[in-house]
Amino acid sequence: HYVFAQMKLAEERGLGMKTFNSFSNEFKMPIPKFSYNDPYLELMFYRSPESVTRLLPDNVVASLNRDELSGLAYLSTKTTITKSDYAEHMNYDDRKAQRHLKKFVELDLINRIGAGPSTKYEVVGL
């Protein structure tokens, strides 16, 4: 950063990945998405949680109902979540939350980590 600042190519120091990731908690926005598209490193900021679903393949969106799309928009603001946290936030019973999370795992949108009561879900495909 020092070299770029001296060349007047960088304006401020301290705006890094921690700052970008904090936007999801502070503003209830989806976590930024990073991808490498040779030769570029791409960083995508979503304008709303609902905008995440617009970038999913059409067949994935078509397989989800309105409640599932809403749940997916919420998950885009998280890196990991438990079934009980998902159920509580979405105001669903445990069985409905479990069905949603199972479907998201099948669609490779989240990964299941662990088993039993300590199971967590890692958001990966959003």
Phi, psi and chi 1 to 4 in degrees:
 res  aa     phi    psi   chi1   chi2   chi3   chi4
   1 HIS       -  -36.1 -178.7  -90.9      -      -
   2 TYR   -56.3  -45.8  175.0   77.3      -      -
   3 VAL   -63.2  -45.5  172.6      -      -      -
   4 PHE   -66.2  -35.7  -69.9  120.3      -      -
   5 ALA   -65.0  -41.4      -      -      -      -
   6 GLN   -64.8  -31.3  -66.2  -58.3  -48.6      -
   7 MET   -86.3    4.4  -63.8  169.4   56.0      -
   8 LYS    60.9   32.0  -53.7  -78.0 -170.9 -131.8
   9 LEU  -103.9   -6.3  -65.5  174.4      -      -
  10 ALA  -130.6  136.2      -      -      -      -
  11 GLU   -94.8  -41.1  -65.1  179.3    8.9      -
  12 GLU  -140.4  143.8 -173.4  173.5  -20.5      -
  13 ARG  -100.4  143.5 -174.8  173.7  178.7  178.1
  14 GLY   105.2   -5.7      -      -      -      -
  15 LEU   -92.5   96.3  -74.9  176.0      -      -
  16 GLY  -129.7 -158.2      -      -      -      -
  17 MET   -63.1  -36.2  -56.8  -41.8  -64.2      -
  18 LYS   -62.0  -40.0  -71.5 -179.1 -176.4  177.7
  19 THR   -64.7  -46.5  -57.8      -      -      -
  20 PHE   -61.4  -43.3  -66.8  145.1      -      -
  21 ASN   -69.2  -27.2  -74.8  -25.1      -      -
  22 SER   -70.6  -20.0   72.8      -      -      -
  23 PHE   -58.4  -34.9  -69.5  163.2      -      -
  24 SER   -64.2  -39.1   65.1      -      -      -
  25 ASN   -76.4  -43.4  -70.0  -27.8      -      -
  26 GLU   -70.7  -40.8 -170.5  174.1  -17.5      -
  27 PHE  -114.0    6.9  -59.5  109.1      -      -
  28 LYS    55.7   42.9  -55.4  -64.5 -177.0 -137.6
  29 MET  -107.6  156.3  -61.8  -63.2  -70.4      -
  30 PRO   -61.3  152.5  -22.5   32.5      -      -
  31 ILE   -69.5  135.7  -65.6  171.9      -      -
  32 PRO   -57.9  148.4  -21.9   31.6      -      -
  33 LYS  -106.7  132.9 -179.9  179.4  178.3 -178.1
  34 PHE  -111.2  138.8  -55.5   90.9      -      -
  35 SER  -149.3  157.2   59.1      -      -      -
  36 TYR  -113.3  116.6 -179.0   70.7      -      -
  37 ASN  -120.7   91.9 -171.6    4.8      -      -
  38 ASP   -40.1  123.4 -166.9   24.5      -      -
  39 PRO  -101.5   23.2   37.8  -36.5      -      -
  40 TYR  -109.7  143.1  -56.4  103.6      -      -
  41 LEU   -96.2  119.7  175.4   62.9      -      -
  42 GLU  -105.2  137.5  -62.2  173.7  -17.7      -
  43 LEU  -123.6  121.0  173.3   59.9      -      -
  44 MET  -113.5  126.3 -177.0  178.8  -55.6      -
  45 PHE  -104.7  127.7  -69.8   97.7      -      -
  46 TYR   -88.1  145.5  -62.0   99.0      -      -
  47 ARG   -85.0  -20.6  -65.1  175.6   69.6 -179.3
  48 SER  -157.8  159.3   69.4      -      -      -
  49 PRO   -60.3  -34.2  -26.8   35.3      -      -
  50 GLU   -66.8  -26.1  -66.0   76.4   22.2      -
  51 SER   -67.6  -19.6   63.6      -      -      -
  52 VAL   -61.8  -40.8  170.8      -      -      -
  53 THR   -69.8  -21.5   59.1      -      -      -
  54 ARG   -68.5  -21.5  -67.5 -176.6 -170.8  148.3
  55 LEU   -94.6   -3.9  -62.7  175.9      -      -
  56 LEU   -74.9  152.1  -66.3  173.7      -      -
  57 PRO   -57.5  147.5  -21.9   30.9      -      -
  58 ASP   -57.2  -38.2  -68.9  -22.2      -      -
  59 ASN   -67.4  -30.5   62.3  -34.1      -      -
  60 VAL   -71.1  -47.2  171.1      -      -      -
  61 VAL   -61.7  -40.5  174.1      -      -      -
  62 ALA   -65.2  -25.9      -      -      -      -
  63 SER   -85.3   -2.9   70.4      -      -      -
  64 LEU  -108.0  140.9  -59.9  172.5      -      -
  65 ASN   -88.0  179.1   63.0   36.2      -      -
  66 ARG   -60.8  -43.0 -172.8  179.0  -41.3  154.6
  67 ASP   -63.4  -41.3  -73.2  -16.0      -      -
  68 GLU   -66.4  -39.9  -68.4  165.8  -22.2      -
  69 LEU   -63.5  -38.9  -72.7  171.3      -      -
  70 SER   -65.2  -41.9  177.5      -      -      -
  71 GLY   -64.2  -38.2      -      -      -      -
  72 LEU   -66.0  -38.8 -152.2   52.4      -      -
  73 ALA   -61.5  -41.0      -      -      -      -
  74 TYR   -64.5  -44.6  169.6   65.6      -      -
  75 LEU   -61.3  -25.6  -71.5  178.1      -      -
  76 SER   -65.9  -14.2   71.8      -      -      -
  77 THR   -94.6    3.2   66.1      -      -      -
  78 LYS  -122.3  156.5  -56.8  -67.8  179.5 -166.6
  79 THR   -99.8  -38.4   54.1      -      -      -
  80 THR  -139.4  157.5   60.0      -      -      -
  81 ILE  -157.0  155.6 -165.1  161.9      -      -
  82 THR  -103.7  163.0   62.8      -      -      -
  83 LYS   -60.7  -42.1  178.0 -174.6   71.9  169.6
  84 SER   -66.9  -37.6   58.7      -      -      -
  85 ASP   -65.3  -42.2  -71.1  -19.4      -      -
  86 TYR   -62.7  -47.5  179.1   76.1      -      -
  87 ALA   -61.6  -43.3      -      -      -      -
  88 GLU   -64.3  -47.1 -178.3  179.9  -29.1      -
  89 HIS   -65.6  -41.6  178.0   81.0      -      -
  90 MET   -84.1   -5.8  -61.3  -58.3  -66.5      -
  91 ASN    61.3   43.6 -159.3   23.0      -      -
  92 TYR  -109.4  157.6  -63.8  153.2      -      -
  93 ASP   -76.4  167.2   61.3   40.4      -      -
  94 ASP   -60.4  -37.0  -80.2  -11.4      -      -
  95 ARG   -66.7  -41.7  -67.8  178.0   68.5  175.6
  96 LYS   -67.5  -42.0 -176.3  172.6 -175.2  175.2
  97 ALA   -60.8  -42.3      -      -      -      -
  98 GLN   -63.4  -41.4 -175.7   63.3   43.0      -
  99 ARG   -60.9  -45.0  -80.5 -166.4  -47.3  -89.0
 100 HIS   -60.7  -50.4  -77.7 -157.8      -      -
 101 LEU   -63.5  -38.4  -66.1  169.7      -      -
 102 LYS   -62.2  -43.0 -178.7 -179.7  177.7 -171.8
 103 LYS   -65.1  -40.4 -171.9  168.0 -170.5  176.5
 104 PHE   -64.0  -35.7  -62.2  152.3      -      -
 105 VAL   -65.4  -45.2  168.2      -      -      -
 106 GLU   -60.8  -31.6  -68.8  169.7   -4.0      -
 107 LEU   -88.3    5.2  -66.6  171.6      -      -
 108 ASP    60.7   33.4  -69.0  -34.6      -      -
 109 LEU   -93.5  -25.8  -59.9  171.8      -      -
 110 ILE  -139.4  159.5   62.0  174.8      -      -
 111 ASN  -113.5  141.3  -73.7  -26.8      -      -
 112 ARG   -88.0  131.5 -177.1 -178.9  170.8  145.6
 113 ILE  -121.6  118.6  -57.9  168.8      -      -
 114 GLY    87.2 -170.4      -      -      -      -
 115 ALA  -149.9  161.7      -      -      -      -
 116 GLY    72.7 -154.2      -      -      -      -
 117 PRO   -63.6  -21.2  -14.5   23.3      -      -
 118 SER   -93.5   12.1   63.1      -      -      -
 119 THR   -62.7  134.0  -57.9      -      -      -
 120 LYS  -123.1  163.3  -71.7 -171.7  176.4 -172.6
 121 TYR  -125.4  130.1  -64.5   88.1      -      -
 122 GLU  -103.0  126.9  176.2 -176.1   33.9      -
 123 VAL   -81.5  119.2 -179.4      -      -      -
 124 VAL  -127.6  -34.9  -67.6      -      -      -
 125 GLY   -96.0   18.7      -      -      -      -
 126 LEU  -109.9      -  -57.9  177.2      -      -
